[in-house]
Structures are given as structure tokens and as C-alpha cells.
Amino acid sequence: MEKRGRSATDSYKRHQIIWRVLYALNHRWICRKFNLSHEDLHVEGPVLLIPNHVTAWDPLLVAMSLPDKQVYYVASEHIFRLGFVSRLLEWLVAPIPRRKAASGADTVKACLRHLKAGHSVCLFAEGEQSWDGLNHPVFPATGKLVRSSGATLVTFRLEGGYLSLPRWGKGVRRGGMHGHPVGVYPPEQLKTMRPEEIVALIERDTFEDAWERQRQDPVAYRGKNRAEGLETALYLCPGCRKIGTLRTRDDRIFCSCGLDLRYTETGFFSPDKPFETIRDWELWQRGELKSLDRSGADPLFGDGDMMLSKIGPEHAEEELARGELLQYGDRLCLGSFEFPLAAVDSMAMVQANLLLLSFEGSYYQIKALKSTNLRKYLEIWKEK
């Protein structure tokens, strides 16, 4: 036990040194790359830092506001399956693994161990990046974690991130970003609050609406091929109402039915009919997907070039099948494998090409081997 204690202390000291070195080396470069301005956090003692989740770069962007406070980030489990890169990350910064679409009990325990030891933790409590410029709901269990942690809660907001590096996009669009702490809540105050009150507080402090911010203070986000990749977020054409027919090139999103819109530097569509923003389109397509007739024997839709894997202990990945993924009204199929929607305990996405699900006590991954919209499968499961 004493040996483990010394080892943990030595690792923590190493991580603090690495944090300071990486901050000094990367601060100017990151701020210039994203045109990022920031306000620094200066709080004594361990903190549980909860920002909104906008881009894949969020850990580095948040870190720019933490010049003298090293934190351990909760990170998606898939980054622990990258061989040498994963081992290097574990040695450098020791991220806390979180299996999406699975129980987070082990992640909670790891967070509490760090906080009780006097370390700080950063948790993106929405669980995934925004698809449409607004926040996802915070996981309800976050309130219990915050209340029992004994640490100071710090809420943090990144502004301008969605239009700088949208989840569906390719490359950085240089406009403007700002990161800053919003609220600092001591453990004494948190002990007097119910978990659901803490969740509501986090959602209030971290809320970001990219479109309302643009309407109030328009900023041009310049970059090449602005619309490319948008078909991984939008799956239903408002012209012909077909699924999977949308295509993108340069700054345009279009369909063979004649729909043709330009995605402008401010993030709005031109012309602004039938939708002004991606958010408007998202709300419409979600409603249309809910109304699909699922009683037929034929697939609702499908996509080729998919790979199904089973994720085992220690992040081991076993390939099970490749082929066409088919969505029926009551099940998801790939090759000889079937996943009845009613029996799928949880489902989530990572990046734009990984669909994760928990089924009968096992953890599976469906990977799109070419650019494909996987969101429609997740939305169908949500409405099972």
C-alpha cells in the first residue's frame, strides 16, 4: 500500500511538471490558431471543473485558462485504443477513461479518488460535443458527483467554438473564441443543494447558443470548404424528404432533388429558406424521423462500409463483422448480428464516425469506414 502511495505521488508530481511545460510551449500557438482570448482561473485547492463541450480541442482550449492548476481530464474510452499514442497520453496526462453508452460507475470512482487526494478534475458533463450549436443536457448523475466530491465546483464556458470547429466540419474556421470561468461554488454551498439543483446550475452557467450570439454580435469565421462534412450532421433533405441524399462541396450543401444552399462565413444558410440555421434544420429532421412508420418489414434506411467490433477488458477491440448496417423499425442489423432496440441499454456517438452501444452486458462499436451519417441510428434508438 505504501509503495502504491509513493507511486501515485510521483506520478502526480510528474503530471504537474508536464502540465507547466506543455502550457508554456502551446499557449501562444493555440491562442493564435483559434483566435482565442481567455480569462484565467485562480482557485486554491482541488476543483471539479465543468465546461460546455463544443470541439474535439476543448481540453486544450480550457487548459489555456489554467496556467497554474493541473487537471485530470475525463476522456472517451476510445482514445485508450490507439496503441503507442494511448500509452504516451497515459504517461503524460493520465486521462480518466469514460465508456460512452455504458455505466459510468468506474469513471465516478476515479474522479472521486483524484478529488479526495487533492487533485483537480475536468469533466465535460454533457458527454458529447454539440451537433447544432446548442448544449446537450448534463448527465443527471453529475449533481451527485459534484455534491459528494468535497471539491469546489467551477463552471466554465467556451464561446465561439462551434463555428470555429464544428463537430461535423473539416479544418479550423478562424473567427473568434473566448473561454472563461463562470461560477465558483465552494463545497459548503454545494452540500446545501439537491443534485438536481446543481445540474440546473451547471446547465445555466455553461449554456451557449451559437446562433443567438451571432445574431447579437456577428463574426465571420473564415476557412476553406466550410460546408464539407455537414451531411454527417444533417440526414434528411427538406426538398425531397429522403434520408441520406444530402451532399456537400466547398461552401454548399445540396441534393439531387434541386436543393442547394450556401453555408456562409457567419454560419447562416443562404438563402435562409427553408432553414436559417443548422439548429432549425436539426429540430425539423428530428421531428420527421419520429413520425416514420416503423411497422413495415423493410429497412427504414441503411449504409454500407461499416465495421462492428466488441470492446473487452483493458480496451481490447475484437472485430466481429463488416458490411451494410440496416435500420429496421425494431432492430439494428449488421451481417449476422442483430440488436433489438428494446434490448439496447444505451447508445452514444464519438466524433462523427463511431456509434457505441451496450447490449446484454457487452460493449460494442460500429465504425463508419467512409463518410456516413450515423446520427439517424442514434435518433431512432432514442425514440424506441
C-alpha positions in Angstrom: 0.0 0.0 0.0 2.8 2.4 0.9 4.5 1.6 -2.4 1.3 2.4 -4.4 1.0 5.7 -2.4 4.6 6.7 -3.3 3.9 5.8 -7.0 0.8 7.9 -7.1 2.6 10.8 -5.6 5.5 10.5 -8.0 3.0 10.4 -11.0 1.2 13.4 -9.7 4.4 15.4 -9.4 5.3 14.4 -13.0 1.9 15.4 -14.3 2.3 18.8 -12.7 5.7 19.4 -14.3 4.4 18.2 -17.7 1.4 20.5 -17.4 3.6 23.5 -16.9 5.9 22.6 -19.7 3.1 21.9 -22.2 1.3 25.1 -21.2 4.4 27.2 -21.8 5.0 25.5 -25.2 1.5 25.6 -26.5 -0.2 28.7 -25.1 0.7 31.2 -27.7 0.2 28.7 -30.6 -3.3 27.6 -29.5 -4.5 31.1 -28.9 -3.3 32.3 -32.3 -4.6 29.2 -34.1 -8.2 29.7 -32.8 -8.0 33.5 -32.2 -8.7 32.6 -28.6 -9.0 35.1 -25.8 -9.4 33.8 -22.2 -9.7 34.6 -18.6 -7.6 32.7 -16.1 -8.9 30.7 -13.2 -7.2 31.2 -9.8 -8.8 29.0 -7.1 -6.9 27.3 -4.3 -7.4 23.6 -3.6 -9.0 20.8 -5.7 -11.7 21.8 -8.2 -14.2 19.9 -10.3 -14.2 22.0 -13.5 -17.2 21.6 -15.8 -17.2 23.4 -19.2 -19.6 23.1 -22.1 -18.4 20.7 -24.8 -18.1 22.2 -28.2 -15.0 20.9 -30.1 -12.5 18.0 -30.0 -9.9 20.6 -28.9 -11.8 21.6 -25.8 -9.4 20.1 -23.3 -6.5 22.2 -24.7 -8.8 25.3 -25.1 -9.9 25.1 -21.5 -6.3 24.5 -20.3 -5.3 27.9 -21.6 -7.3 29.4 -18.7 -5.4 27.2 -16.2 -1.8 28.4 -16.1 -1.2 27.2 -12.5 -3.7 24.4 -12.0 -3.1 21.0 -13.5 -6.3 18.9 -14.0 -7.1 15.4 -14.9 -9.5 15.2 -17.8 -12.3 12.6 -18.2 -11.9 11.3 -21.8 -13.8 9.0 -24.1 -12.6 5.4 -23.8 -11.8 5.1 -27.5 -8.6 7.2 -27.1 -7.2 4.3 -25.0 -7.3 2.0 -28.1 -4.6 3.9 -30.1 -1.6 1.8 -29.2 1.6 3.9 -28.6 -0.4 7.2 -28.7 -2.6 6.0 -25.9 0.4 4.9 -23.8 2.0 8.2 -24.3 -1.1 10.1 -23.3 -1.4 8.0 -20.2 2.2 8.8 -19.2 1.9 12.5 -20.0 -1.6 13.4 -18.6 -3.3 10.2 -17.3 -6.8 10.9 -18.6 -9.7 9.2 -16.8 -11.5 6.8 -19.2 -15.2 7.1 -19.7 -17.1 4.5 -21.7 -19.9 6.2 -23.6 -23.1 4.2 -23.9 -22.1 2.3 -20.7 -22.3 2.7 -16.9 -20.1 5.5 -15.7 -19.6 4.0 -12.2 -15.8 3.4 -12.7 -15.4 6.9 -14.0 -17.1 8.4 -11.0 -14.9 6.4 -8.6 -11.8 7.5 -10.4 -12.9 11.2 -10.3 -13.6 10.9 -6.6 -10.2 9.3 -5.9 -8.4 12.2 -7.5 -10.5 14.8 -5.8 -10.2 13.2 -2.4 -6.4 13.1 -3.0 -6.4 16.9 -3.6 -6.2 16.7 -7.4 -8.4 18.7 -9.8 -10.6 17.1 -12.4 -12.2 18.4 -15.6 -15.4 16.8 -16.7 -17.4 17.5 -19.9 -20.7 16.7 -18.3 -22.8 16.8 -21.5 -21.0 13.7 -22.6 -20.5 14.7 -26.2 -19.8 17.7 -28.4 -22.7 19.8 -29.8 -24.0 18.9 -33.2 -26.2 22.0 -33.8 -24.6 24.9 -31.8 -26.5 24.4 -28.5 -25.7 22.3 -25.5 -26.6 18.8 -24.8 -28.3 18.1 -21.4 -25.9 17.5 -18.5 -26.0 13.9 -17.2 -28.3 13.7 -14.2 -25.7 11.8 -12.1 -23.4 14.8 -12.3 -25.2 16.5 -9.4 -24.5 13.6 -7.1 -20.8 13.5 -8.1 -20.4 17.3 -7.5 -22.1 17.1 -4.1 -20.1 14.2 -2.8 -16.8 15.3 -4.2 -15.9 17.7 -1.4 -14.3 19.9 -4.0 -15.0 23.4 -5.3 -17.2 23.4 -8.4 -16.1 25.7 -11.2 -18.3 26.2 -14.3 -16.7 27.3 -17.5 -17.9 28.4 -20.9 -16.3 28.4 -24.3 -17.9 30.9 -26.7 -17.5 30.8 -30.5 -16.2 27.2 -30.5 -19.0 25.7 -32.6 -18.4 28.0 -35.6 -14.6 27.8 -35.2 -14.5 24.0 -35.3 -17.9 22.3 -35.7 -18.1 18.6 -34.8 -19.1 17.8 -38.4 -16.5 20.1 -40.0 -13.1 19.7 -41.6 -10.5 22.2 -40.5 -10.5 25.4 -38.4 -12.6 28.4 -39.4 -10.7 31.4 -37.9 -13.1 33.9 -36.3 -13.0 34.3 -32.6 -13.3 32.3 -29.4 -13.4 33.2 -25.7 -13.0 30.9 -22.7 -13.8 32.0 -19.1 -14.8 30.6 -15.7 -18.5 31.5 -15.0 -19.2 30.4 -11.4 -17.1 29.2 -8.4 -19.1 27.3 -5.8 -17.5 26.1 -2.6 -18.3 22.6 -1.2 -20.1 24.2 1.8 -22.6 25.7 -0.6 -23.0 22.6 -2.7 -23.8 20.5 0.4 -26.9 22.6 0.9 -28.2 21.9 -2.7 -30.1 19.0 -4.1 -28.3 17.1 -7.0 -31.0 18.3 -9.5 -30.4 21.9 -8.4 -26.6 21.5 -9.1 -27.4 20.1 -12.5 -29.6 23.1 -13.3 -26.9 25.5 -12.1 -24.3 23.8 -14.4 -26.7 24.0 -17.4 -27.4 27.6 -16.7 -23.7 28.6 -16.4 -22.4 26.6 -19.4 -25.3 27.3 -21.8 -24.2 28.5 -25.2 -26.3 29.3 -28.2 -24.1 29.9 -31.2 -26.9 31.4 -33.3 -28.2 33.9 -30.8 -24.6 35.0 -30.1 -24.1 35.5 -33.9 -27.3 37.5 -34.2 -26.3 39.8 -31.4 -22.6 40.2 -32.5 -21.9 38.7 -35.9 -18.4 37.4 -36.5 -17.1 36.0 -39.8 -15.5 32.5 -39.5 -13.2 32.2 -42.5 -12.0 28.9 -43.8 -11.9 26.6 -46.8 -14.6 24.1 -47.6 -16.9 25.4 -44.9 -19.9 23.1 -45.6 -17.9 19.9 -46.2 -18.9 17.2 -43.7 -22.3 18.8 -42.9 -24.0 15.7 -44.2 -22.8 13.8 -41.2 -24.9 16.1 -39.0 -27.9 16.6 -41.4 -29.5 13.4 -42.7 -32.9 14.4 -44.1 -33.4 16.6 -47.2 -36.2 19.2 -46.8 -36.8 19.2 -50.5 -37.5 15.6 -51.3 -37.7 14.3 -47.7 -35.3 11.5 -48.4 -32.7 10.2 -46.0 -29.1 10.0 -47.0 -29.3 12.1 -50.2 -27.5 15.2 -49.0 -24.0 16.0 -50.3 -21.6 18.8 -49.6 -18.8 20.6 -51.6 -16.9 23.7 -50.7 -19.4 26.0 -49.0 -22.6 24.3 -50.4 -25.0 21.6 -49.2 -27.2 20.2 -51.9 -29.4 17.3 -53.0 -30.2 15.7 -56.4 -33.8 17.0 -56.0 -32.6 20.5 -56.6 -32.0 21.8 -53.0 -28.8 23.9 -53.0 -27.8 26.1 -50.0 -24.7 28.0 -49.2 -23.2 27.8 -45.7 -21.9 31.4 -45.1 -19.0 32.7 -43.1 -21.4 33.7 -40.3 -22.9 30.2 -40.1 -26.3 31.0 -41.6 -27.7 29.5 -44.7 -28.2 31.5 -47.9 -30.9 31.6 -49.0 -32.4 31.4 -45.5 -35.3 29.2 -46.6 -36.3 26.6 -45.7 -33.9 27.0 -42.7 -31.8 29.8 -41.5 -29.5 27.7 -39.2 -28.3 24.2 -38.7 -30.3 24.2 -35.4 -33.6 24.9 -37.3 -32.8 22.1 -39.7 -32.0 19.8 -36.8 -35.3 20.4 -35.0 -37.2 19.7 -38.2 -35.4 16.5 -39.1 -35.7 15.1 -35.6 -39.5 15.6 -35.7 -39.7 14.0 -39.2 -37.7 11.0 -38.0 -40.1 10.5 -35.1 -43.0 10.3 -37.4 -41.6 7.5 -39.6 -43.8 4.4 -39.9 -41.8 1.6 -38.3 -44.3 -1.2 -38.7 -43.1 -2.4 -42.1 -40.8 -5.4 -42.8 -38.4 -3.5 -44.9 -35.4 -1.5 -43.6 -36.0 2.2 -42.9 -32.5 3.0 -44.2 -29.0 1.6 -44.2 -25.4 2.3 -45.0 -22.5 0.2 -46.4 -18.9 0.0 -45.4 -19.4 -0.5 -41.6 -17.3 -2.4 -39.1 -18.7 -4.0 -35.9 -16.3 -4.6 -33.0 -16.7 -5.8 -29.4 -14.8 -3.9 -26.8 -13.5 -6.0 -24.0 -11.5 -5.5 -20.8 -8.4 -3.3 -20.9 -9.8 -1.6 -24.1 -9.2 -4.7 -26.3 -11.1 -4.5 -29.6 -12.3 -7.6 -31.4 -13.6 -7.2 -35.0 -16.9 -9.2 -35.5 -18.2 -8.2 -38.9 -18.1 -5.8 -41.8 -20.8 -4.9 -44.3 -24.1 -3.0 -44.5 -25.7 -1.6 -41.4 -29.5 -1.8 -41.7 -32.0 0.0 -39.5 -35.4 -1.7 -39.1 -38.3 -0.3 -37.1 -37.4 -2.6 -34.1 -33.8 -3.6 -34.6 -30.3 -2.7 -35.9 -28.5 -5.3 -38.0 -25.0 -5.8 -39.4 -24.2 -9.1 -41.0 -25.5 -11.9 -38.8 -25.6 -9.7 -35.7 -28.9 -8.2 -34.6 -29.5 -5.7 -31.8 -33.2 -5.3 -30.9 -33.7 -1.7 -30.0 -35.7 -2.5 -26.8 -32.8 -4.6 -25.5 -30.0 -2.0 -26.2 -29.4 -0.4 -22.8 -27.5 2.6 -24.1 -26.2 4.2 -27.3 -23.9 7.1 -28.0 -21.6 8.6 -30.6 -18.0 9.6 -30.6 -16.7 12.1 -33.2 -18.7 11.6 -36.4 -17.9 8.0 -37.3 -18.2 5.9 -34.2 -21.5 4.5 -32.8 -21.2 2.8 -29.4 -23.8 0.7 -27.7 -24.3 -1.5 -24.6 -26.2 -4.8 -25.3 -26.8 -7.8 -23.0 -23.9 -6.8 -20.7 -21.4 -6.3 -23.6 -20.0 -3.1 -25.2 -19.9 -2.8 -29.0 -18.6 -0.3 -31.5 -19.9 0.4 -35.1 -17.4 2.3 -37.1 -18.2 4.0 -40.4 -15.3 3.3 -42.8 -16.3 6.2 -45.1 -18.2 9.4 -44.5 -21.7 8.4 -43.4 -24.3 9.9 -41.1 -24.7 7.7 -38.0 -26.8 10.2 -36.1 -30.1 8.8 -37.6 -29.4 5.4 -36.0 -29.0 7.1 -32.6 -32.1 9.2 -33.0 -34.2 6.1 -33.9 -32.9 4.3 -30.8 -33.8 7.3 -28.6 -37.4 7.0 -29.8 -37.7 3.2 -29.4 
